[in-house]
Amino acid sequence: MQRLEGAVALVTGASAGIGRATALMLGAAGARVALVARRQERLDALCDEINTAGGAAAAFAADVASEVQAGAVVAAVIEHFGRIDILVNNAGIIRPGGIAGGDAQDWRDTFDVNVLAPMYWSRAVLADMLARESGHIVTVSSNAAKGGGAPTNNAYAASKHAITAFCGGLRKEVGSRGIRVTIVEPGATATEIAETITDETARAAMRSHLHNETVMQASDIAAAICYALSQHPRVNVDEVWLTPTR
């Protein structure tokens, strides 16, 4: 991973879970990391952790689902670090619920964060990447993108299917200009995503599902992301599909 030395990486959803693990791993590999999430105090703590370990990081608090804030933060990161080489679209939410009795606002929130946000951030970084004909956009999706989610996770599965399709189209759009696009689709992974679930019963069920010894850890997904990023520029890892062994 030495080729990441000096690269500038922007990670959304960096305050916890896969985003946090990825930011730490990128910092250890020599990348300069722009940390993006809503929780400033968590970003500041992570920034200090990376910098203390000899890396270079800067925190940018933002609502990832805001088109305006995406553009503003990308401009601020370029001003701070000079460019953006890597975008990791990691931020995501889950709002359990079927369709027959589902809450349409939950569906909109899910698509705002899981689909539109990665599109906003990808567009925001592409001007800089295309000007240099170099860059890599990695987006975290889910196994639910292809197999469909549980009966009570239809909107989540639909959002992940949509963002996987988006990445396939984006790869065709910008690949000839030297921009790499990777989709990472993990199965059950122990993260804090359950805490974003508003329904108490569904939140407890998700906690029970994710926090056991057989699921993957955030660092496992971060390692897969860094594997894709560490390949030679002529190599595009299109897709990484990850499932727990048990």
PyMOL commands that set and color helices and strands:
alter all, ss='L'
color gray80, all
select helices_A, chain A and resi 2-4+17-28+40-52+67-81+104-132+144-147+154-177+193-196+200-210+218-229
alter helices_A, ss='H'
color red, helices_A
select strands_A, chain A and resi 8-12+32-37+56-61+86-89+135-140+179-186+189-190+216-217+239-242
alter strands_A, ss='S'
color yellow, strands_A
deselect
rebuild
show_as cartoon
